[in-house]
Structure formats: structure tokens, C-alpha cells
Amino acid sequence: MVLSRFWLVIFISSLAFIVLGFFLGNSYSVDSVLNGKKDDPILISEKYLNELPKFLQDSIQKNDEKSFTINRDTLNADTTYVYKNQTVKIYSGIQKTDGLLPTCKNSLFDLILPLMAYLAFFCGLMELLIVSGAAEKLAKQLSPIFAKVFPTVPKNHESISYMTLNFAANFLGLDSAATPFGLKAMQSLQEINPDKDKASDAQIMFMCLHAAGLTLIPTSIIGYRAAENAANPADVMLPCIVTSFIGTIAALIIVGIRQKINFFSATLLVALMTVIAAIVGLLFYINGLDLVGKNFFTANLSGLMLVGIIGFTLVFSFVNEKKFAEKSTTVFDAFVSGANNGLQTGVKIFPYVMGMLVAISFFRNSGLFEIMSNGIAFTFSHLGVAKEITDSLPVAMLRPFSSGGSRGFMIDAMRNFGPDSLTGRLSCIFQCSAETTFYVIAVYFGSVNIKNTRYTLGTMLLVDLICVITAIFVASWFF
């Protein structure tokens, strides 16, 4: 219910702002909102040639392409005059994101189809883990820990294996694998959910822990920093780990208090201490490497772990091939069956994803997001917050709505302020230590047709805020 109302508020307010701006003359055309593409120039006016200043008329006519561009610099948008069909079209600024129709198209071709491919492959692997008995063995090993965090989940339930693989994939920065594992976890938890239209306690806890995005190797962030010629692309790794870990603990505490979880359980405390010790130990090891060694280690660990998971699944399935025979199937047929389920899941979640992305597209192209972002930055700057921090806030604000959009702001911050500036580094930490909340909720709950998400949205946004505040303190401390 909360998500539905929030979606309506974003959609209706953005539409109203677009229409109001058009009739007040603040925008020349609404076509860009409907058909425009990201980074396209925005048409702001159209005039006859003789209505322009004389120097512009001369510049346009002397140009072979009958156009003229002014204000060409790295910080401000260019203004371009294009003479065609007896009028001069004036363009200024660029479109923040795709319009409605391109968003509908791209959400299918650029997002859902690749996601369906990932789902097909990893759901096929998950089917092998189930039939071979590997998932059951993993669930038995982890049941004592998960019983404390997810008390409503039966002992040795298969969802424990799926959640473990999802957390592990996120931990290693393997986004392509994390989503299929997470969707399988939600579907498995839905099977034991007594109210199919309402999110269960276990589903809420899983989603909120997922929101913190606990990451050990931020592979993509390191790659973007390397592309922008950072002195040490991996220097944000430790701040990313600290920020996401604090966010994860905050999610556990916030949801745990509401669900009356016993935090003083010896099993839970030992598990937390083990995770902390593993993180600290790995950080000490990485810190002892030189720059080349760090880059090599961080670039290959995640990939090797994924290869290891795939290899283990196939070898374990081959060793336990008789279990497949007992169920009148083969290893390959089981893989195909799981892959087919993955494709069906992709088809099911498409309308949810498209609806959310279209609303976000309207929100950004309407100008409302920019007004809110500038207002918040203005307020923070007058509260004494350093300009280096306020310059990175657009990444934090956009992250819950759009991973691609916030990534664009992150890259822009590194290019304008430098990858080794506080703004550049803080933008990277923001991007790494939070989740695309609205997209994740649409995908995960949409996959199991849950209508009432209860307090999930509010908690996930609160965790995002905690990660933002933590990132500011951590970045200021480290850099």
C-alpha cells in the first residue's frame, strides 16, 4: 500500500509539474519527456533568424552546418542554435534520463532481457543445487544462525541456502548472480508465508539486510575509478566495507527490534564476530599488498569465487548423479527446468520494473528531482556542511531511485572534481554502500505478487539514510 501511494505521488506530482511548467512558459515542449533520450539536447525555444542578435545570425550563416554553439565548457550546459526550415531551434542543457516511451522500450531490451538471461542461468544452477542435495546440506549447516535472525523460517528450509548465496554474491560484488539468488529466496519464503498478499517477517528482514548492500570487493566502483585515472582506484574499498557493514548492522537492529529478535543469542554473536574477524583479516592482507597486488587481487577475487561456485555446483551434481536418476531426470534436464523457471520469473517482474522506472523517468525529467537536490544542497551548505560533501549529495539522493542515474552523477563528480577529491571518493562510497531501493522492492515483491509490503519501504529508506550519514563520517575520517 505504501509503495503504491508513493508511486502515485511521484507520478502525479511529476506530471502536474510538467504541465504547469509548460503553460507557465518554463518549458518549450513536453516531447522530450515522452520521446527524449538520455543526454539529448533539450529544445528550449524556436525563433526566426532575424529575431536573433546580429553576431548570432552571422555565425550561423557562416557555418556550413547552419548551427552555432556557445558556452562550451565542462561545468555548464552548451547552448546550440540550429537553423533549419526558416527557423532557428535553440537547445540548452541535456536530458537527465530517457523519456516515457524510450524507458518502456529500454526497460525490456536493456534491463529485463539481460536479467532474464542471468535468471535463466543461475536459476538453472539453483535447480542443480536443490536436486543434488547441496542446498539441503548448506541449509543444515546454517540453520542455527538463521533460526535466530529468521525465527519464522523452518529448520533446514531451502530458503536459507538461497539467502546465503544472495548475501555471498552481494558480498563479492556479483550483482548478476545476487538477483537470481535473491528472487529464489523470496519465492521460497513466499511458500511458507501464511498471508500471500502481505510481506512476512522473514521477507522483510531479508529485504532490509539486502538494502544495506554489504560489499567486500566493490569491483565495479574500482573499475570506474581506474577508468578516471585515480591514483589508487581501490582506496575507497575499506570505507565502502565499513559503511555497508554499519548499514547492515543497523538494518538487523531496526528490523530485529520490531520483530523481537534476541540479539544476545550466543550463536548470533559468534556468527557476527566471525564475519567481523574475516573482514578485518582480509583487510589486513589487502593492506599489506602493493598497488599492483591490490589491483590484481580485487580484480580477480570476485570472478574466481563465481567460477568456484559454478564449478562446485557442476562437480557436486556429477558426483550425486544418482539423485537426479531417482527423480527421473538428468543433470542437464534439471538445469534446463530451472532455467525455464528463471525465464518465467523475468516475465512476471517486467510490469513491476517498467512501472517503477517510468515513474522515476517522469520524476527526473520533470525537474522536481533537480529542485529537491539543489534545495537540500543549499540547506546543507548554510548549515556549515563542506561544499565537497554537498557536491556529492545528488549521488546519495538518486541512489534509491536509479542505479544508472546515480552512477552517472558519480562519474560526473569524479570528472569535474577529480577521482581523488573528497567529492569523487564520497560519491563512490554512496554508490557502493546503498541499494536501488524502489527497483529492488518492485522486482522482489513483484516476483511473488505481494501487495502489502508493510514497513519494508520505510525501513529500507532509513537504512539508506544511515548509510549516507555513515559514508560522510567515514569519508571525512579516511580522506
C-alpha positions, 0 to 999 in steps of 0.5 A, a space after each residue: 500500500 505504501 509503495 503504491 501511494 508513493 508511486 502515485 505521488 511521484 507520478 502525479 506530482 511529476 506530471 502536474 509539474 510538467 504541465 504547469 511548467 509548460 503553460 507557465 512558459 518554463 518549458 518549450 515542449 513536453 516531447 522530450 519527456 515522452 520521446 527524449 533520450 538520455 543526454 539529448 539536447 533539450 529544445 528550449 525555444 524556436 525563433 526566426 533568424 532575424 529575431 536573433 542578435 546580429 553576431 548570432 545570425 552571422 555565425 550561423 550563416 557562416 557555418 556550413 552546418 547552419 548551427 552555432 554553439 556557445 558556452 562550451 565548457 565542462 561545468 555548464 550546459 552548451 547552448 546550440 542554435 540550429 537553423 533549419 526550415 526558416 527557423 532557428 531551434 535553440 537547445 540548452 542543457 541535456 536530458 537527465 534520463 530517457 523519456 516515457 516511451 524510450 524507458 518502456 522500450 529500454 526497460 525490456 531490451 536493456 534491463 529485463 532481457 539481460 536479467 532474464 538471461 542471468 535468471 535463466 542461468 543461475 536459476 538453472 544452477 539453483 535447480 542443480 543445487 536443490 536436486 543434488 542435495 547441496 542446498 539441503 546440506 548448506 541449509 543444515 549447516 546454517 540453520 542455527 544462525 538463521 533460526 535466530 535472525 529468521 525465527 519464522 523460517 523452518 529448520 533446514 528450509 531451502 530458503 536459507 541456502 538461497 539467502 546465503 548465496 544472495 548475501 555471498 554474491 552481494 558480498 563479492 560484488 556479483 550483482 548478476 548472480 545476487 538477483 537470481 539468488 535473491 528472487 529464489 529466496 523470496 519465492 521460497 519464503 513466499 511458500 511458507 508465508 501464511 498471508 500471500 498478499 502481505 510481506 512476512 517477517 522473514 521477507 522483510 528482514 531479508 529485504 532490509 539486510 539486502 538494502 544495506 548492500 554489504 560489499 567486500 570487493 566493490 569491483 565495479 566502483 574500482 573499475 570506474 575509478 581506474 577508468 578516471 585515472 585515480 591514483 589508487 582506484 581501490 582506496 575507497 574499498 575499506 570505507 565502502 566495507 565499513 559503511 555497508 557493514 554499519 548499514 547492515 548492522 543497523 538494518 538487523 537492529 531496526 528490523 530485529 527490534 520490531 520483530 523481537 529478535 534476541 540479539 544476545 543469542 550466543 550463536 548470533 554473536 559468534 556468527 557476527 564476530 566471525 564475519 567481523 574477524 574475516 573482514 578485518 583479516 582480509 583487510 589486513 592482507 589487502 593492506 599489506 599488498 602493493 598497488 599492483 597486488 591490490 589491483 590484481 587481487 580485487 580484480 580477480 577475487 570476485 570472478 574466481 569465487 563465481 567460477 568456484 561456485 559454478 564449478 562446485 555446483 557442476 562437480 557436486 551434481 556429477 558426483 550425486 548423479 544418482 539423485 537426479 536418476 531417482 527423480 527421473 531426470 538428468 543433470 542437464 534436464 534439471 538445469 534446463 527446468 530451472 532455467 525455464 523457471 528463471 525465464 518465467 520469473 523475468 516475465 512476471 517482474 517486467 510490469 513491476 520494473 517498467 512501472 517503477 522506472 517510468 515513474 522515476 523517468 517522469 520524476 527526473 525529467 520533470 525537474 522536481 528531482 533537480 529542485 529537491 537536490 539543489 534545495 537540500 544542497 543549499 540547506 546543507 551548505 548554510 548549515 556549515 556542511 563542506 561544499 565537497 560533501 554537498 557536491 556529492 549529495 545528488 549521488 546519495 539522493 538518486 541512489 534509491 531511485 536509479 542505479 544508472 542515474 546515480 552512477 552517472 552523477 558519480 562519474 560526473 563528480 569524479 570528472 569535474 572534481 577529480 577521482 581523488 577529491 573528497 567529492 569523487 571518493 564520497 560519491 563512490 562510497 554512496 554508490 557502493 554502500 546503498 541499494 536501488 531501493 524502489 527497483 529492488 522492492 518492485 522486482 522482489 515483491 513483484 516476483 511473488 505478487 505481494 501487495 502489502 509490503 508493510 514497513 519494508 519501504 520505510 525501513 529500507 529508506 532509513 537504512 539508506 539514510 544511515 548509510 549516507 550519514 555513515 559514508 560522510 563520517 567515514 569519508 571525512 575520517 579516511 580522506 
